[in-house]
Amino acid sequence: MHNPVIFIQRLALTVAVAITLLAGANLARAETTYKFGVVPQFEPRALANIWIPILKELENRTGLKFKMIGSPKIPEFEVSFMAGEFDFAYMNPYHAMIAASRLGYVPLNRDHGRKLFGVLVVKKDSPIKYVNELDGKPISFPSPNALGASLLMRAELANRFGIKIKPLYVHTHSSVYLNVIFGKTDAGGGVMGSLKRQSQEIQGALRVIYKTRTMSPHPVTAHPRVPAAHMELVRKAFIDMGQTEQGAALLAKVPFKKIGPANLDEYMDLKTWGLEEFYVK
């Protein structure tokens, strides 16, 4: 028969070790502040207003700490994620493919309520009705490697329509639309999500003349140095957030219509789209 005193001592030791390990895990959570990069689709203040409340909600749900890292322009964002500066990042699908291939970034979450595609807009009263009428014309884009708005759009203008254009890179999607409205360029490349975020006045002043093929939207990704357990905490927290009215309202501003898990394979397919020729390194 087992000695009850020894049994109690062993049980107490086991409980003490478990408490110590749990305390250590909680301390590690509290002491680690993860850098969360966000691709600059919009101007900095708008991005901060969207993402800082989301990150605070993630902190409440995971016990982890996050710091939003803004980038003034998309090229600077690319330099940062290629240098592995972000622990987590919200990035376009082509960036996700590159980040996964070269650095091992892991897609965690994406929007399951929509597909991403580029839109080519002209001023509402523009005489231009067809894409081939833009041959030789100036077209504004956020940056060379903004996927739907620029990279895929420029590839399809060249390969599908065989036209040559004069690209003007204006840093943000909002600037693209304003450049078209004020007549700085004859057309502009954006995505439907960013177009719908504009005021009714801006949307009403533009007309869509072309849409690109569709793809899975921007994912939230994690650098491989992040512990797998913390990746899973974040993945689950995003999904749980989307199932509450308050959380869904926060995510809708990104926009995420219906957030769910992301799969690496759906982004690796972009390798076959012939975009490398148009990607500016």
Secondary structure, DSSP 4 states (H G I P E B T S, - for coil): ---HHHHHHHHHHHHHHHHHHHHHHHHHHHH-EEEEEE--SS-HHHHHHHHHHHHHHHHHHHS-EEEEE--SSHHHHHHHHHTT--SEEE--HHHHHHHHHHH--EEEEEESS--B-EEEEEETT-S--SGGGGTT-EEEES-TT-IIIIIHHHHHHHHTT----EEEE-SSHHHHHHHHHTTSSSEEEEEHHHHHHS-HHHHHTEEEEEE---B--PPEEE-TTS-HHHHHHHHHHHHHHTTSHHHHHHHTTTT-SSEEE--HHHHHGGGGG--GGG---
